[in-house]
Every structure is written in C-alpha cells, then in structure tokens.
Amino acid sequence: MQGFVADIEKLTVENTDFRRVLYTGKYLQLVLMTLQPGEEIGAEVHEDHDQFFRIESGSGEVRIDGKATPVKDDDAVIVPAGARHNVVNTGDKPLMLYTLYGPPEHRDGVVHKTKAEADASEEHFDGKTTE
C-alpha cells in the first residue's frame, strides 16, 4: 500500500471544486472543499462519524449544535459524531478547506464541481477504498 503523501495546503488552495475526494482508507477519508462567498456545506449530522476541518484560505463560520464560531485560515475544527454542524463562507473570497471523515462518508474519487451538483447526488461511501 502507498497511502497518501502530498502538499495538502497546495492542493487545498488550488481546488475550485465544491467537493473532491482525494483519498479513502478503510477508517478515514480526505476531502477537499471550496465554498464560494455566501455558500455553505449545509447543516448535517453524522451519527457515526467524527469530522475534522482545516481552513487553509478565507473566512467563515462553523456552527456546532447551535453555537456559531468564526473561522479563518489556519484554524482547525473537530466535530464529534452526533453533533449538528455546518460550515458557512461569510467572507468575500472562496473558503478553502480540507476535511477528514472517520469513517469515510463519500464514494472514493467523487468530484462535485458545485454545491448544486453535490445536493443532487445521493452518493455515499460504498466500502471501496483508494487502494
């Protein structure tokens, strides 16, 4: 197995897709995301997933169980399983981040260019990993 080794900051700030799954392991998944000004991921709850967010560029707000906290580049956020959460771009530039799901949430290799495309998709992790 090769795993995943790359300049994650460079990949994150070069990403223009709403969602891009980079690597899927058996218990962990790496996903790039870019939110346009005013855009949000959408409130969600992962009953059996912990989630980590790292903001690489831009500014926004993270909402966890009703509490809103401003975030900016270099901030990290952990959302425990069962918490209702959302990430919102409150700035005037794209909010670029990566997220780690444990266990995986999305099908390996999925790319959603826009939020509308992601919302129209019913895809979820199907058990297939990157390698």
C-alpha atoms as a printed R data frame, in Angstrom:
    type eleno elety resid chain resno       x      y      z
1   ATOM     1    CA   MET     A     1   0.000  0.000  0.000
2   ATOM     2    CA   GLN     A     2   1.134  3.509 -0.755
3   ATOM     3    CA   GLY     A     3  -1.138  5.632  1.420
4   ATOM     4    CA   PHE     A     4  -1.344  9.341  0.648
5   ATOM     5    CA   VAL     A     5   1.533 11.828  0.719
6   ATOM     6    CA   ALA     A     6   1.175 15.317 -0.804
7   ATOM     7    CA   ASP     A     7   1.349 19.045 -0.114
8   ATOM     8    CA   ILE     A     8  -2.172 19.329  1.313
9   ATOM     9    CA   GLU     A     9  -2.062 23.120  1.613
10  ATOM    10    CA   LYS     A    10  -1.171 23.493 -2.083
11  ATOM    11    CA   LEU     A    11  -3.845 21.006 -3.160
12  ATOM    12    CA   THR     A    12  -6.444 22.743 -0.988
13  ATOM    13    CA   VAL     A    13  -5.810 26.291 -2.212
14  ATOM    14    CA   GLU     A    14  -5.693 25.133 -5.850
15  ATOM    15    CA   ASN     A    15  -9.014 23.281 -5.563
16  ATOM    16    CA   THR     A    16 -12.017 25.024 -7.132
17  ATOM    17    CA   ASP     A    17 -14.499 22.156 -6.719
18  ATOM    18    CA   PHE     A    18 -17.167 22.193 -4.029
19  ATOM    19    CA   ARG     A    19 -16.123 18.647 -3.048
20  ATOM    20    CA   ARG     A    20 -13.228 16.465 -4.210
21  ATOM    21    CA   VAL     A    21 -12.472 13.152 -2.505
22  ATOM    22    CA   LEU     A    22  -8.683 12.676 -2.555
23  ATOM    23    CA   TYR     A    23  -8.153  9.501 -0.592
24  ATOM    24    CA   THR     A    24 -10.330  6.890  1.048
25  ATOM    25    CA   GLY     A    25  -8.990  4.432  3.588
26  ATOM    26    CA   LYS     A    26 -10.909  1.796  5.487
27  ATOM    27    CA   TYR     A    27 -11.416  4.088  8.510
28  ATOM    28    CA   LEU     A    28 -10.522  7.613  7.288
29  ATOM    29    CA   GLN     A    29 -11.228  9.801  4.256
30  ATOM    30    CA   LEU     A    30  -9.583 13.015  2.971
31  ATOM    31    CA   VAL     A    31 -11.781 15.502  1.094
32  ATOM    32    CA   LEU     A    32 -11.061 18.972 -0.341
33  ATOM    33    CA   MET     A    33 -13.817 21.586 -0.331
34  ATOM    34    CA   THR     A    34 -14.237 25.132 -1.641
35  ATOM    35    CA   LEU     A    35 -17.207 27.267 -0.589
36  ATOM    36    CA   GLN     A    36 -17.949 30.379 -2.605
37  ATOM    37    CA   PRO     A    37 -18.914 33.623 -0.787
38  ATOM    38    CA   GLY     A    38 -22.280 33.121  0.921
39  ATOM    39    CA   GLU     A    39 -22.204 29.357  0.301
40  ATOM    40    CA   GLU     A    40 -22.464 26.703  2.999
41  ATOM    41    CA   ILE     A    41 -21.968 22.977  3.274
42  ATOM    42    CA   GLY     A    42 -25.458 22.605  4.696
43  ATOM    43    CA   ALA     A    43 -26.444 21.560  8.201
44  ATOM    44    CA   GLU     A    44 -25.917 17.858  8.780
45  ATOM    45    CA   VAL     A    45 -25.424 15.239 11.463
46  ATOM    46    CA   HIS     A    46 -23.158 12.211 11.127
47  ATOM    47    CA   GLU     A    47 -24.334  9.818 13.831
48  ATOM    48    CA   ASP     A    48 -21.325  7.529 13.493
49  ATOM    49    CA   HIS     A    49 -18.667  9.848 12.026
50  ATOM    50    CA   ASP     A    50 -16.230 12.213 13.643
51  ATOM    51    CA   GLN     A    51 -15.082 15.003 11.331
52  ATOM    52    CA   PHE     A    52 -12.041 17.292 11.228
53  ATOM    53    CA   PHE     A    53 -11.900 20.554  9.230
54  ATOM    54    CA   ARG     A    54  -8.782 22.584  8.441
55  ATOM    55    CA   ILE     A    55  -9.285 26.054  6.934
56  ATOM    56    CA   GLU     A    56  -6.490 26.916  4.503
57  ATOM    57    CA   SER     A    57  -7.814 30.133  2.955
58  ATOM    58    CA   GLY     A    58 -10.706 32.512  3.510
59  ATOM    59    CA   SER     A    59 -13.031 33.148  6.421
60  ATOM    60    CA   GLY     A    60 -16.324 31.833  7.602
61  ATOM    61    CA   GLU     A    61 -18.298 30.425 10.454
62  ATOM    62    CA   VAL     A    62 -18.625 26.933 11.893
63  ATOM    63    CA   ARG     A    63 -21.864 26.058 13.646
64  ATOM    64    CA   ILE     A    64 -21.874 23.089 16.010
65  ATOM    65    CA   ASP     A    65 -25.087 22.268 17.874
66  ATOM    66    CA   GLY     A    66 -26.315 25.852 17.588
67  ATOM    67    CA   LYS     A    67 -23.067 27.574 18.587
68  ATOM    68    CA   ALA     A    68 -21.507 29.734 15.842
69  ATOM    69    CA   THR     A    69 -17.744 30.312 15.866
70  ATOM    70    CA   PRO     A    70 -15.794 32.426 13.350
71  ATOM    71    CA   VAL     A    71 -13.034 30.587 11.449
72  ATOM    72    CA   LYS     A    72 -10.198 31.725  9.211
73  ATOM    73    CA   ASP     A    73  -7.133 30.317  7.505
74  ATOM    74    CA   ASP     A    74  -5.022 28.072  9.759
75  ATOM    75    CA   ASP     A    75  -7.972 27.209 12.030
76  ATOM    76    CA   ALA     A    76  -8.904 23.606 12.811
77  ATOM    77    CA   VAL     A    77 -12.280 22.264 13.894
78  ATOM    78    CA   ILE     A    78 -13.339 18.869 15.203
79  ATOM    79    CA   VAL     A    79 -17.000 17.886 15.079
80  ATOM    80    CA   PRO     A    80 -17.874 14.839 17.200
81  ATOM    81    CA   ALA     A    81 -20.274 12.189 15.941
82  ATOM    82    CA   GLY     A    82 -23.892 13.136 16.572
83  ATOM    83    CA   ALA     A    83 -23.352 16.923 16.525
84  ATOM    84    CA   ARG     A    84 -25.407 19.021 14.093
85  ATOM    85    CA   HIS     A    85 -22.926 21.141 12.167
86  ATOM    86    CA   ASN     A    86 -22.450 23.456  9.216
87  ATOM    87    CA   VAL     A    87 -19.655 25.498  7.655
88  ATOM    88    CA   VAL     A    88 -20.609 28.825  6.063
89  ATOM    89    CA   ASN     A    89 -18.463 31.155  3.982
90  ATOM    90    CA   THR     A    90 -19.156 34.593  5.475
91  ATOM    91    CA   GLY     A    91 -16.275 36.255  3.631
92  ATOM    92    CA   ASP     A    92 -15.937 37.812  0.182
93  ATOM    93    CA   LYS     A    93 -13.416 35.248 -1.147
94  ATOM    94    CA   PRO     A    94 -13.633 31.457 -1.532
95  ATOM    95    CA   LEU     A    95 -13.339 29.490  1.714
96  ATOM    96    CA   MET     A    96 -10.901 26.649  1.024
97  ATOM    97    CA   LEU     A    97 -10.611 23.743  3.417
98  ATOM    98    CA   TYR     A    98  -9.973 20.072  3.732
99  ATOM    99    CA   THR     A    99 -11.855 17.658  5.898
100 ATOM   100    CA   LEU     A   100 -11.204 14.223  7.329
101 ATOM   101    CA   TYR     A   101 -14.098 11.853  7.930
102 ATOM   102    CA   GLY     A   102 -13.658  8.895 10.241
103 ATOM   103    CA   PRO     A   103 -15.022  6.559  8.932
104 ATOM   104    CA   PRO     A   104 -15.441  7.583  5.242
105 ATOM   105    CA   GLU     A   105 -18.613  9.390  4.171
106 ATOM   106    CA   HIS     A   106 -18.367  9.667  0.358
107 ATOM   107    CA   ARG     A   107 -17.617  7.332 -2.533
108 ATOM   108    CA   ASP     A   108 -13.912  7.264 -3.344
109 ATOM   109    CA   GLY     A   109 -12.899  9.643 -6.136
110 ATOM   110    CA   VAL     A   110 -16.137 11.646 -6.137
111 ATOM   111    CA   VAL     A   111 -15.899 15.170 -7.536
112 ATOM   112    CA   HIS     A   112 -18.789 17.632 -7.246
113 ATOM   113    CA   LYS     A   113 -17.966 20.838 -9.092
114 ATOM   114    CA   THR     A   114 -20.761 22.779 -7.362
115 ATOM   115    CA   LYS     A   115 -22.955 22.554 -4.267
116 ATOM   116    CA   ALA     A   116 -25.996 22.074 -6.506
117 ATOM   117    CA   GLU     A   117 -24.323 19.062 -8.090
118 ATOM   118    CA   ALA     A   118 -23.486 17.670 -4.631
119 ATOM   119    CA   ASP     A   119 -27.051 18.236 -3.385
120 ATOM   120    CA   ALA     A   120 -28.468 16.410 -6.432
121 ATOM   121    CA   SER     A   121 -26.232 13.399 -5.776
122 ATOM   122    CA   GLU     A   122 -27.270 10.619 -3.438
123 ATOM   123    CA   GLU     A   123 -23.806  9.052 -3.269
124 ATOM   124    CA   HIS     A   124 -22.386  7.706 -0.032
125 ATOM   125    CA   PHE     A   125 -19.385  5.572  0.831
126 ATOM   126    CA   ASP     A   126 -19.813  2.159 -0.770
127 ATOM   127    CA   GLY     A   127 -16.987  0.332  1.014
128 ATOM   128    CA   LYS     A   128 -14.465  0.760 -1.820
129 ATOM   129    CA   THR     A   129 -11.167  2.352 -0.793
130 ATOM   130    CA   THR     A   130  -8.496  4.115 -2.854
131 ATOM   131    CA   GLU     A   131  -6.195  1.112 -2.761
